[in-house]
């Protein structure tokens, strides 16, 4: 998961190495693997009807865009629908994007 904020003329990955949690863990694919900066690692939950994954950015930011990637391993299943929810520090919903 990449969350970007504009700083000067570039962007920084706000999610990099931030605390992440998910509903459950499939095998050893823990939530923190999604924000470790390594494009060859991934996190994965066990099967749930509505699985969730979350990252705490640690501070308020003006988020410019969100990039979510899905690995190509056929053993990890597919993503049929994805909702991105952005909350402020008071747990109030600020933005939503659905695919």
Rosetta constraint file for C-alpha pairs under 8 A:
AtomPair CA 1 CA 15 HARMONIC 6.91 0.50
AtomPair CA 1 CA 34 HARMONIC 5.76 0.50
AtomPair CA 1 CA 35 HARMONIC 5.96 0.50
AtomPair CA 1 CA 66 HARMONIC 7.54 0.50
AtomPair CA 1 CA 67 HARMONIC 6.08 0.50
AtomPair CA 1 CA 68 HARMONIC 4.97 0.50
AtomPair CA 1 CA 69 HARMONIC 6.76 0.50
AtomPair CA 2 CA 13 HARMONIC 5.74 0.50
AtomPair CA 2 CA 14 HARMONIC 7.07 0.50
AtomPair CA 2 CA 15 HARMONIC 5.88 0.50
AtomPair CA 2 CA 16 HARMONIC 7.37 0.50
AtomPair CA 2 CA 35 HARMONIC 7.37 0.50
AtomPair CA 2 CA 66 HARMONIC 5.80 0.50
AtomPair CA 2 CA 67 HARMONIC 5.00 0.50
AtomPair CA 2 CA 68 HARMONIC 6.40 0.50
AtomPair CA 3 CA 12 HARMONIC 7.91 0.50
AtomPair CA 3 CA 13 HARMONIC 5.39 0.50
AtomPair CA 3 CA 14 HARMONIC 5.22 0.50
AtomPair CA 3 CA 15 HARMONIC 5.62 0.50
AtomPair CA 3 CA 63 HARMONIC 6.76 0.50
AtomPair CA 3 CA 64 HARMONIC 7.74 0.50
AtomPair CA 3 CA 65 HARMONIC 6.24 0.50
AtomPair CA 3 CA 66 HARMONIC 4.68 0.50
AtomPair CA 3 CA 67 HARMONIC 6.45 0.50
AtomPair CA 4 CA 11 HARMONIC 5.77 0.50
AtomPair CA 4 CA 12 HARMONIC 5.40 0.50
AtomPair CA 4 CA 13 HARMONIC 4.88 0.50
AtomPair CA 4 CA 14 HARMONIC 5.71 0.50
AtomPair CA 4 CA 15 HARMONIC 7.99 0.50
AtomPair CA 4 CA 63 HARMONIC 5.86 0.50
AtomPair CA 4 CA 64 HARMONIC 5.64 0.50
AtomPair CA 4 CA 65 HARMONIC 5.53 0.50
AtomPair CA 4 CA 66 HARMONIC 6.27 0.50
AtomPair CA 5 CA 11 HARMONIC 5.44 0.50
AtomPair CA 5 CA 12 HARMONIC 5.77 0.50
AtomPair CA 5 CA 13 HARMONIC 7.12 0.50
AtomPair CA 5 CA 14 HARMONIC 6.88 0.50
AtomPair CA 5 CA 61 HARMONIC 7.10 0.50
AtomPair CA 5 CA 62 HARMONIC 6.18 0.50
AtomPair CA 5 CA 63 HARMONIC 4.91 0.50
AtomPair CA 5 CA 64 HARMONIC 4.98 0.50
AtomPair CA 5 CA 65 HARMONIC 7.21 0.50
AtomPair CA 6 CA 10 HARMONIC 5.89 0.50
AtomPair CA 6 CA 11 HARMONIC 4.63 0.50
AtomPair CA 6 CA 12 HARMONIC 6.88 0.50
AtomPair CA 6 CA 63 HARMONIC 7.77 0.50
AtomPair CA 6 CA 64 HARMONIC 6.35 0.50
AtomPair CA 7 CA 11 HARMONIC 5.69 0.50
AtomPair CA 7 CA 12 HARMONIC 7.13 0.50
AtomPair CA 14 CA 18 HARMONIC 7.82 0.50
AtomPair CA 14 CA 57 HARMONIC 6.29 0.50
AtomPair CA 15 CA 35 HARMONIC 5.96 0.50
AtomPair CA 15 CA 55 HARMONIC 6.77 0.50
AtomPair CA 15 CA 56 HARMONIC 7.56 0.50
AtomPair CA 15 CA 57 HARMONIC 5.91 0.50
AtomPair CA 16 CA 35 HARMONIC 4.96 0.50
AtomPair CA 16 CA 36 HARMONIC 5.99 0.50
AtomPair CA 16 CA 37 HARMONIC 6.12 0.50
AtomPair CA 17 CA 32 HARMONIC 7.25 0.50
AtomPair CA 17 CA 35 HARMONIC 5.38 0.50
AtomPair CA 17 CA 36 HARMONIC 5.26 0.50
AtomPair CA 17 CA 37 HARMONIC 7.38 0.50
AtomPair CA 18 CA 32 HARMONIC 7.79 0.50
AtomPair CA 18 CA 35 HARMONIC 6.84 0.50
AtomPair CA 18 CA 55 HARMONIC 6.61 0.50
AtomPair CA 18 CA 56 HARMONIC 6.27 0.50
AtomPair CA 18 CA 57 HARMONIC 6.05 0.50
AtomPair CA 18 CA 58 HARMONIC 7.42 0.50
AtomPair CA 19 CA 32 HARMONIC 6.78 0.50
AtomPair CA 19 CA 55 HARMONIC 5.79 0.50
AtomPair CA 19 CA 56 HARMONIC 5.66 0.50
AtomPair CA 19 CA 57 HARMONIC 7.57 0.50
AtomPair CA 20 CA 31 HARMONIC 5.42 0.50
AtomPair CA 20 CA 32 HARMONIC 5.29 0.50
AtomPair CA 20 CA 35 HARMONIC 7.58 0.50
AtomPair CA 20 CA 53 HARMONIC 7.37 0.50
AtomPair CA 20 CA 54 HARMONIC 5.52 0.50
AtomPair CA 20 CA 55 HARMONIC 4.21 0.50
AtomPair CA 20 CA 56 HARMONIC 6.39 0.50
AtomPair CA 21 CA 30 HARMONIC 7.92 0.50
AtomPair CA 21 CA 31 HARMONIC 5.19 0.50
AtomPair CA 21 CA 32 HARMONIC 7.17 0.50
AtomPair CA 21 CA 53 HARMONIC 5.83 0.50
AtomPair CA 21 CA 54 HARMONIC 5.33 0.50
AtomPair CA 21 CA 55 HARMONIC 6.48 0.50
AtomPair CA 22 CA 30 HARMONIC 7.77 0.50
AtomPair CA 22 CA 31 HARMONIC 5.69 0.50
AtomPair CA 22 CA 45 HARMONIC 6.82 0.50
AtomPair CA 22 CA 51 HARMONIC 7.86 0.50
AtomPair CA 22 CA 52 HARMONIC 5.73 0.50
AtomPair CA 22 CA 53 HARMONIC 4.10 0.50
AtomPair CA 22 CA 54 HARMONIC 6.10 0.50
AtomPair CA 23 CA 45 HARMONIC 6.55 0.50
AtomPair CA 23 CA 51 HARMONIC 6.16 0.50
AtomPair CA 23 CA 52 HARMONIC 5.55 0.50
AtomPair CA 23 CA 53 HARMONIC 6.43 0.50
AtomPair CA 24 CA 45 HARMONIC 4.99 0.50
AtomPair CA 24 CA 46 HARMONIC 5.83 0.50
AtomPair CA 25 CA 29 HARMONIC 6.08 0.50
AtomPair CA 25 CA 30 HARMONIC 5.67 0.50
AtomPair CA 25 CA 31 HARMONIC 7.52 0.50
AtomPair CA 25 CA 43 HARMONIC 7.80 0.50
AtomPair CA 25 CA 44 HARMONIC 6.06 0.50
AtomPair CA 25 CA 45 HARMONIC 4.49 0.50
AtomPair CA 25 CA 46 HARMONIC 5.75 0.50
AtomPair CA 26 CA 30 HARMONIC 7.53 0.50
AtomPair CA 26 CA 44 HARMONIC 5.51 0.50
AtomPair CA 26 CA 45 HARMONIC 4.88 0.50
AtomPair CA 26 CA 46 HARMONIC 4.72 0.50
AtomPair CA 29 CA 33 HARMONIC 6.82 0.50
AtomPair CA 29 CA 42 HARMONIC 6.40 0.50
AtomPair CA 29 CA 43 HARMONIC 4.48 0.50
AtomPair CA 29 CA 44 HARMONIC 5.25 0.50
AtomPair CA 29 CA 45 HARMONIC 7.54 0.50
AtomPair CA 30 CA 42 HARMONIC 7.97 0.50
AtomPair CA 30 CA 43 HARMONIC 5.17 0.50
AtomPair CA 30 CA 44 HARMONIC 6.71 0.50
AtomPair CA 30 CA 45 HARMONIC 7.98 0.50
AtomPair CA 31 CA 35 HARMONIC 7.78 0.50
AtomPair CA 31 CA 42 HARMONIC 7.98 0.50
AtomPair CA 31 CA 43 HARMONIC 5.02 0.50
AtomPair CA 31 CA 44 HARMONIC 7.14 0.50
AtomPair CA 31 CA 53 HARMONIC 7.09 0.50
AtomPair CA 32 CA 36 HARMONIC 6.29 0.50
AtomPair CA 32 CA 43 HARMONIC 7.07 0.50
AtomPair CA 33 CA 38 HARMONIC 7.87 0.50
AtomPair CA 33 CA 41 HARMONIC 5.84 0.50
AtomPair CA 33 CA 42 HARMONIC 5.25 0.50
AtomPair CA 33 CA 43 HARMONIC 5.30 0.50
AtomPair CA 34 CA 41 HARMONIC 6.88 0.50
AtomPair CA 34 CA 42 HARMONIC 5.12 0.50
AtomPair CA 34 CA 43 HARMONIC 5.28 0.50
AtomPair CA 36 CA 41 HARMONIC 7.94 0.50
AtomPair CA 42 CA 71 HARMONIC 7.05 0.50
AtomPair CA 44 CA 76 HARMONIC 7.36 0.50
AtomPair CA 45 CA 51 HARMONIC 6.95 0.50
AtomPair CA 47 CA 51 HARMONIC 7.32 0.50
AtomPair CA 59 CA 89 HARMONIC 7.64 0.50
AtomPair CA 60 CA 88 HARMONIC 6.84 0.50
AtomPair CA 60 CA 89 HARMONIC 6.80 0.50
AtomPair CA 70 CA 78 HARMONIC 7.96 0.50
AtomPair CA 70 CA 79 HARMONIC 7.75 0.50
AtomPair CA 71 CA 76 HARMONIC 7.85 0.50
AtomPair CA 73 CA 77 HARMONIC 7.61 0.50
AtomPair CA 74 CA 78 HARMONIC 7.69 0.50
AtomPair CA 81 CA 98 HARMONIC 7.38 0.50
AtomPair CA 81 CA 99 HARMONIC 5.69 0.50
AtomPair CA 82 CA 98 HARMONIC 5.75 0.50
AtomPair CA 82 CA 99 HARMONIC 5.39 0.50
AtomPair CA 83 CA 96 HARMONIC 6.98 0.50
AtomPair CA 83 CA 97 HARMONIC 5.67 0.50
AtomPair CA 83 CA 98 HARMONIC 4.37 0.50
AtomPair CA 83 CA 99 HARMONIC 6.53 0.50
AtomPair CA 84 CA 96 HARMONIC 5.60 0.50
AtomPair CA 84 CA 97 HARMONIC 5.13 0.50
AtomPair CA 84 CA 98 HARMONIC 6.37 0.50
AtomPair CA 85 CA 93 HARMONIC 7.01 0.50
AtomPair CA 85 CA 94 HARMONIC 7.65 0.50
AtomPair CA 85 CA 95 HARMONIC 5.91 0.50
AtomPair CA 85 CA 96 HARMONIC 4.67 0.50
AtomPair CA 85 CA 97 HARMONIC 6.71 0.50
AtomPair CA 86 CA 93 HARMONIC 6.03 0.50
AtomPair CA 86 CA 94 HARMONIC 5.56 0.50
AtomPair CA 86 CA 95 HARMONIC 5.18 0.50
AtomPair CA 86 CA 96 HARMONIC 6.44 0.50
AtomPair CA 87 CA 91 HARMONIC 5.30 0.50
AtomPair CA 87 CA 92 HARMONIC 5.29 0.50
AtomPair CA 87 CA 93 HARMONIC 4.52 0.50
AtomPair CA 87 CA 94 HARMONIC 5.33 0.50
AtomPair CA 87 CA 95 HARMONIC 7.23 0.50
AtomPair CA 88 CA 92 HARMONIC 5.53 0.50
AtomPair CA 88 CA 93 HARMONIC 6.70 0.50
AtomPair CA 88 CA 94 HARMONIC 6.56 0.50
